[in-house]
Amino acid sequence: MNPYILKAGLVRPPPGGEGCLPRRPSGNRRPRGCLAAIGKKMEALHTPVLLDAVMQYLAPYNGEGLMVDATLGEGGHAYAFLNRFPGLRLIGIDADRDIQARARERLREFEDRAQWRVGWSQDFFSAYPQDAERPDRILIDLGISLYHYEQSGRGFSFRKDEYLDMRIDTCRGTSVAELLARISERELADMLYQNGEERYSRRIARGIVRARSRGAIGSSAGLAAVVELSVPPKYRHGPTHPATRTFQALRIAVNGELIQLRALLENALGVLKAGGRMGVISFHSLEDRIVKNFFREQCRGFSALSGEPIGKDGPVPVMRLVNRKPVTPSAAEARNNPPSRSAKLRVAEKVLDGGYG
Ligand SMILES: C[S@@+](CC[C@H](N)C(=O)[O-])C[C@H]1O[C@@H](n2cnc3c(N)ncnc32)[C@H](O)[C@@H]1O
């Protein structure tokens, strides 16, 4: 649970209703949801990141077994695996029902080998039935997809003028607009610093609170303009848009991304078959630090659940690193697929089932 949301007293019951449409004041544009695209030929927007390395490190043993794609997105990685390995079965999970509908459409030809779940993967793994077949491969490709920026209509991009929602799961939680309407300046500054490493967090928080006193900040373009006016001119004209880190921080907050990441890794490892592999792609240093430390602990032999050494006579490793250094995109991939620029892939193999239920 996100502490900022709790502190600001913003947790509300889910709105319910079919499709769980985003909260928005009436009159705001409805997103061009992908559910309307079902039945038509779907063009994928998102290019799967580090695809060759993911295929190499997570190639199923003998080309068979069960893979969980814990962040299915538009199904780019899933498509490549199902296509290359006819003996592979896959469970694809996404907390966003709209993007999952796109993936299902794209992967329709593999339906006899695939199953779908809508929800948060950390919850899926924690509720994994004891007697169910355990996966041999788990892929976690963190963050959001190009679809979210380009087509979701939920205000993820500062280049668009959309309702400021930014929730991945539109059935639960609080939109960014609602968060900004109530959060204190201090909490906001801390959030921008902790979730976005934003050096001008205090100035931006002050600017947002001032702007809010003149009227609610309800759109992505409106927020971007407030941030631009709040930062020093040299920052305004730097190589990245001055609102980049603010948008990242707020998205992370309303989706509880960093807070849930540790639970996601622990729960996934608990379910992974001994001898199986887990690959995680992260996109910023805050995520990567959590993944790196988690794998390091597991390789040194401390229980993910209790933090205690595993084994009576001291720590026994639960995992071994498959790649010592994270895989990063080649210059060509970074050029051709700019969202991949900051990606890091870490892969580890489960060597022992210790420390888990
Ligand atoms: C980077 S995209 C994945 C792209 C995908 N690998 C592809 O090639 O199309 C991440 C996706 O995971 C979803 N997501 C992020 N965190 C999640 C979580 N903890 N549980 C379930 N889905 C999550 C997002 O909604 C998004 O669609």
Ligand as a Chemical Component Dictionary entry (heavy atoms), coordinates in Angstrom:
data_LIG
# 
_chem_comp.id                   LIG 
_chem_comp.type                 NON-POLYMER 
_chem_comp.pdbx_formal_charge   0 
_chem_comp.three_letter_code    LIG 
# 
loop_
_chem_comp_atom.comp_id 
_chem_comp_atom.atom_id 
_chem_comp_atom.alt_atom_id 
_chem_comp_atom.type_symbol 
_chem_comp_atom.charge 
_chem_comp_atom.model_Cartn_x 
_chem_comp_atom.model_Cartn_y 
_chem_comp_atom.model_Cartn_z 
_chem_comp_atom.pdbx_ordinal 
LIG C1  C1  C 0  6.824 -2.715 -19.896 1  
LIG S1  S1  S 1  5.200 -3.317 -20.097 2  
LIG C2  C2  C 0  5.453 -4.963 -20.678 3  
LIG C3  C3  C 0  5.674 -5.060 -22.138 4  
LIG C4  C4  C 0  5.662 -6.469 -22.661 5  
LIG N1  N1  N 0  6.780 -7.234 -22.156 6  
LIG C5  C5  C 0  5.664 -6.478 -24.173 7  
LIG O1  O1  O 0  6.632 -6.938 -24.774 8  
LIG O2  O2  O -1 4.678 -6.028 -24.765 9  
LIG C6  C6  C 0  4.712 -3.639 -18.450 10 
LIG C7  C7  C 0  3.262 -4.092 -18.329 11 
LIG O3  O3  O 0  3.094 -4.685 -17.062 12 
LIG C8  C8  C 0  1.963 -4.173 -16.406 13 
LIG N2  N2  N 0  2.353 -4.184 -14.982 14 
LIG C9  C9  C 0  3.294 -3.449 -14.372 15 
LIG N3  N3  N 0  3.477 -3.863 -13.107 16 
LIG C10 C10 C 0  2.646 -4.932 -12.931 17 
LIG C11 C11 C 0  2.400 -5.812 -11.846 18 
LIG N4  N4  N 0  3.055 -5.686 -10.687 19 
LIG N5  N5  N 0  1.477 -6.790 -12.010 20 
LIG C12 C12 C 0  0.809 -6.921 -13.180 21 
LIG N6  N6  N 0  0.995 -6.117 -14.239 22 
LIG C13 C13 C 0  1.915 -5.128 -14.121 23 
LIG C14 C14 C 0  1.686 -2.824 -17.008 24 
LIG O4  O4  O 0  0.304 -2.569 -17.036 25 
LIG C15 C15 C 0  2.244 -2.989 -18.430 26 
LIG O5  O5  O 0  1.241 -3.373 -19.327 27 
# 
loop_
_chem_comp_bond.comp_id 
_chem_comp_bond.atom_id_1 
_chem_comp_bond.atom_id_2 
_chem_comp_bond.value_order 
_chem_comp_bond.pdbx_ordinal 
LIG C1  S1  SING 1  
LIG S1  C2  SING 2  
LIG S1  C6  SING 3  
LIG C2  C3  SING 4  
LIG C3  C4  SING 5  
LIG C4  N1  SING 6  
LIG C4  C5  SING 7  
LIG C5  O1  DOUB 8  
LIG C5  O2  SING 9  
LIG C6  C7  SING 10 
LIG C7  O3  SING 11 
LIG C7  C15 SING 12 
LIG O3  C8  SING 13 
LIG C8  N2  SING 14 
LIG C8  C14 SING 15 
LIG N2  C9  SING 16 
LIG N2  C13 SING 17 
LIG C9  N3  DOUB 18 
LIG N3  C10 SING 19 
LIG C10 C11 SING 20 
LIG C10 C13 DOUB 21 
LIG C11 N4  SING 22 
LIG C11 N5  DOUB 23 
LIG N5  C12 SING 24 
LIG C12 N6  DOUB 25 
LIG N6  C13 SING 26 
LIG C14 O4  SING 27 
LIG C14 C15 SING 28 
LIG C15 O5  SING 29 
# 
